[in-house]
Amino acid sequence: MTASTQPATVATPPRKERDHANPRSAIATFLFPALLIYAAFTALPVMRTIYNSTHLIVPNKPAEWVGFTHYIELWNDNIFWKAVGNTLTWATVAPLMEVSIATILALALYAKVPFSRFLRVAWFTPVLMSYVVVGILWMWIYNYDWGAVNSFLRWIGLDGWAQPWLGHPDTALPALIAVTTWMWTGFNMVVILAAMSSLPSEVLEAAELDNCGWFGKLWFVILPLIRPTLLNLIVLSFIGKMKIFDLVWVTTQGNPLWATETVSTYVYKRAFQWSTFDLGYPSTIAVVWFVIVMAGVLALTRLFRQKDKLEY
């Protein structure tokens, strides 16, 4: 007897399993709209800005190749370097002040001081305002004749300290730095408070069992554990201050005597206010500043990189 043989058949996996095994088409479907938007509104403008920086862009004329002429001119631009100094000062001082004050306020709320719920809302409220509203509000506060600051100084007998805070080159920039510190401290406070609230209770209880006082527990336990949060807030604040524009434009527009000029306001002036009618030079400023900001962020990230990972 001969047994009949039939060809072996390979079972085909269901369509659902095949889709899960090779999901590239699904990933591409979801990523394509986002990548298209990114290319249209981010990548393409960046490439166009780099192109403009090497050309003379004037109305009603074709772009003219000028090579690195704008970059050489920028190197000798004293106003640009003044704006760079102001912006770097702002981006260095403000983050440290914001995070330091926010840490103190978060500790007060973490210790459950009286009226902590009201204080949390009151300290966070400035974040909800736009730069335009904040700028107008503080222009009133800094007013020389009837502003709250000078009125308070006159009331306590310090008339000689009253001055035009936004109208003097020595006080204009510190006055605006104080405004951004007031505005963004509440945001940092909420983030730090959330980090403190998520700390493991076992570690804090162990510190208390070791007779660790409040200051010791803060210095040796709480701050090391929330260190990544503090450093990330400093980096984010640094990036925000490096591109500050709205507050300066509403309050001083870079005056007096370029004392509050930032790179963003200077780019805007060179592009739309000055009579040069050349978009190539402000594009050069934007390219150089983009490189500086990226270098600063990478330097901060490398400096703050935590080598030893904390485990608890």
C-alpha positions in Angstrom: 0.0 0.0 0.0 1.2 3.4 -0.8 0.3 6.3 1.4 -0.9 9.4 -0.4 1.2 12.3 0.3 0.0 15.9 0.4 2.2 19.0 0.1 2.9 20.7 3.4 1.2 24.0 3.9 2.6 26.9 5.8 0.1 28.6 8.1 -0.2 32.3 7.3 -0.3 34.5 10.4 -3.5 36.6 10.8 -3.5 40.1 9.4 -3.6 41.6 12.9 -0.4 39.8 13.9 1.4 40.8 10.7 0.5 44.5 11.4 1.9 44.2 14.9 5.0 42.5 13.7 5.8 45.3 11.2 4.3 48.6 12.4 6.5 50.8 10.3 3.6 51.9 8.1 1.5 52.9 11.1 4.4 54.8 12.7 5.0 56.6 9.4 1.4 57.5 9.1 1.3 59.1 12.6 4.7 60.8 12.2 4.2 62.3 8.8 1.9 65.2 9.7 4.1 66.2 12.6 7.2 66.0 10.5 5.5 68.0 7.8 4.6 70.8 10.2 8.1 70.7 11.7 9.7 71.0 8.3 7.3 73.8 7.2 7.5 76.0 10.3 10.9 75.1 11.8 13.4 73.4 9.5 12.6 75.4 6.4 12.8 78.9 8.2 16.1 77.9 9.8 17.6 76.9 6.4 16.2 80.1 4.8 17.7 82.2 7.6 21.1 80.6 7.0 20.7 81.3 3.3 19.8 84.9 3.9 22.8 85.5 6.2 25.1 85.1 3.2 23.0 87.3 0.8 22.0 90.9 0.5 18.2 90.8 0.7 16.6 94.1 -0.3 13.0 94.8 -1.6 12.3 94.5 -5.3 15.8 93.1 -6.1 17.1 89.5 -6.4 19.2 88.2 -3.6 22.9 89.1 -4.0 25.6 86.8 -2.7 27.9 88.6 -0.3 29.6 85.6 1.4 30.7 86.3 5.0 30.5 90.1 4.7 27.7 90.3 7.2 29.5 88.1 9.7 32.6 90.4 9.4 30.4 93.4 9.9 28.7 91.8 12.9 32.1 91.2 14.6 32.6 95.0 14.6 29.0 95.9 15.7 29.3 97.4 19.2 25.5 97.5 19.6 25.3 93.8 18.9 27.9 93.0 21.6 26.1 95.3 24.0 22.9 93.4 23.4 24.8 90.1 23.8 26.2 91.3 27.2 22.7 92.4 28.4 21.1 89.1 27.3 23.9 86.9 28.9 23.6 88.9 32.1 19.9 88.4 32.1 20.1 84.7 31.3 22.7 84.2 34.1 21.3 86.2 37.0 17.6 85.6 36.5 17.6 81.7 36.5 19.7 81.6 39.7 17.4 84.1 41.4 14.2 82.5 40.3 15.2 78.9 41.3 16.7 80.1 44.6 13.7 82.1 45.7 11.3 79.4 44.4 13.1 76.8 46.5 12.6 78.9 49.6 9.0 79.4 48.8 8.5 75.7 48.1 10.1 74.8 51.4 7.7 77.1 53.2 4.7 75.4 51.5 6.2 72.0 52.1 6.5 72.8 55.8 2.8 73.8 55.7 3.1 77.4 56.9 -0.2 79.1 57.8 -2.3 80.2 54.8 -0.3 77.8 52.5 -3.2 77.3 50.1 -3.7 81.0 49.6 0.1 81.7 49.3 0.4 79.0 46.7 -2.2 80.6 44.5 -0.9 84.1 45.1 2.7 83.2 44.3 1.7 81.3 41.2 -0.7 84.0 39.8 2.0 86.1 38.0 2.8 83.2 35.7 -0.8 83.4 34.3 -0.2 86.9 33.0 1.2 87.8 29.6 4.4 89.7 29.2 2.4 92.7 27.8 0.2 92.9 30.9 3.2 92.4 33.2 5.2 95.1 31.3 2.4 97.7 31.6 1.8 96.9 35.3 5.5 97.3 36.2 5.8 100.5 34.1 3.2 101.9 36.5 5.0 100.5 39.6 8.3 102.0 38.4 6.9 105.4 37.5 9.0 108.1 39.0 6.1 110.5 40.1 3.4 108.2 41.4 4.8 104.6 41.1 4.5 102.3 44.0 8.3 101.8 44.4 9.1 105.5 44.6 6.0 106.3 46.7 7.1 103.7 49.3 10.7 105.1 49.4 9.4 108.6 49.9 7.0 107.3 52.6 9.8 105.8 54.7 12.0 108.8 54.3 14.3 107.6 51.5 13.5 110.3 49.0 17.1 110.3 47.7 16.6 106.6 46.5 13.6 107.5 44.3 14.6 107.5 40.7 13.4 106.6 37.2 14.1 102.9 37.4 13.4 102.2 33.7 14.9 105.5 32.5 18.4 105.3 34.0 21.1 103.1 32.3 22.3 101.8 35.6 19.0 100.6 36.9 16.9 99.7 33.8 18.3 96.2 33.3 18.3 95.2 37.0 14.7 96.5 37.2 13.6 94.3 34.3 15.5 91.3 35.7 13.5 91.8 38.9 10.3 91.7 36.9 11.0 88.4 35.2 12.1 87.0 38.6 8.7 88.1 40.1 6.9 86.6 37.2 8.5 83.2 36.9 9.3 82.3 40.5 5.8 80.9 41.0 6.2 78.5 38.2 9.5 77.2 39.5 8.0 77.0 43.0 5.2 74.7 41.9 7.6 72.3 40.1 9.9 72.2 43.0 7.1 71.6 45.4 5.8 68.7 43.3 9.4 67.3 43.4 9.5 67.6 47.1 6.0 66.0 47.5 7.1 63.0 45.5 10.1 62.3 47.8 10.1 58.8 49.4 8.8 59.0 53.0 11.2 56.2 54.0 14.3 58.3 53.3 12.9 61.3 55.3 11.8 59.1 58.2 15.3 57.4 58.2 16.9 60.9 58.4 14.6 61.8 61.4 15.5 58.5 63.1 19.2 59.5 62.8 18.4 62.7 64.7 18.9 64.8 61.6 17.6 68.3 62.1 15.5 70.3 59.6 18.5 72.1 58.1 20.5 68.8 57.9 17.6 67.0 56.3 17.2 69.8 53.8 20.9 70.0 52.9 21.8 66.3 52.9 18.6 64.7 51.8 16.0 67.0 50.2 18.2 69.1 48.0 20.3 66.2 46.6 17.2 64.3 45.7 15.6 67.2 43.9 18.9 68.3 42.3 17.9 67.1 38.8 14.7 69.2 39.0 16.5 72.3 40.0 19.1 71.9 37.2 16.4 71.4 34.6 14.6 74.5 35.8 17.8 76.5 35.5 18.4 75.3 31.9 14.8 76.0 30.9 15.0 79.5 32.4 18.3 80.1 30.7 16.8 79.3 27.3 13.8 81.5 27.9 15.9 84.5 29.0 18.2 84.1 26.0 15.3 84.9 23.7 13.5 87.5 25.8 11.7 90.1 23.7 8.1 90.9 24.8 8.9 92.5 28.2 11.7 94.7 26.8 9.6 95.9 23.8 6.6 96.8 26.0 8.6 98.7 28.6 11.8 100.2 27.2 12.4 99.0 23.6 16.1 98.6 24.5 16.5 102.1 26.0 18.0 104.0 27.6 21.3 104.1 25.7 21.0 100.4 24.7 21.0 99.5 28.5 18.2 97.0 28.0 18.8 96.0 24.4 18.6 92.3 23.9 19.6 90.3 20.9 15.9 89.6 20.0 15.0 93.3 20.1 18.1 94.2 18.1 17.2 91.7 15.4 13.7 93.1 15.2 15.0 96.7 14.9 17.5 95.8 12.2 14.9 93.9 10.2 11.9 96.1 10.4 12.8 99.6 11.9 16.1 100.6 10.5 16.3 102.1 7.0 18.9 99.6 5.8 16.1 97.4 4.2 18.4 94.4 4.3 17.1 91.2 5.8 20.5 89.5 5.4 22.2 91.2 8.3 19.5 90.4 10.9 19.5 86.9 9.6 23.2 86.8 10.4 22.5 87.9 13.9 19.9 85.2 14.3 22.3 82.5 13.0 25.1 83.6 15.3 22.8 83.8 18.3 21.3 80.4 17.5 24.8 78.9 17.7 25.6 80.7 21.0 22.3 79.5 22.6 23.0 75.9 21.5 26.5 76.1 22.8 25.2 77.5 26.1 22.6 74.8 26.5 25.1 72.0 25.7 27.6 73.5 28.2 25.0 73.7 31.0 23.9 70.2 30.3 27.4 68.9 30.4 28.2 70.9 33.5 25.1 69.7 35.4 25.3 66.1 34.3 25.0 63.9 37.3 27.6 61.2 37.3 26.4 59.3 40.3 22.8 58.3 40.0 20.9 58.7 43.2 19.0 55.5 44.2 16.3 55.3 46.9 
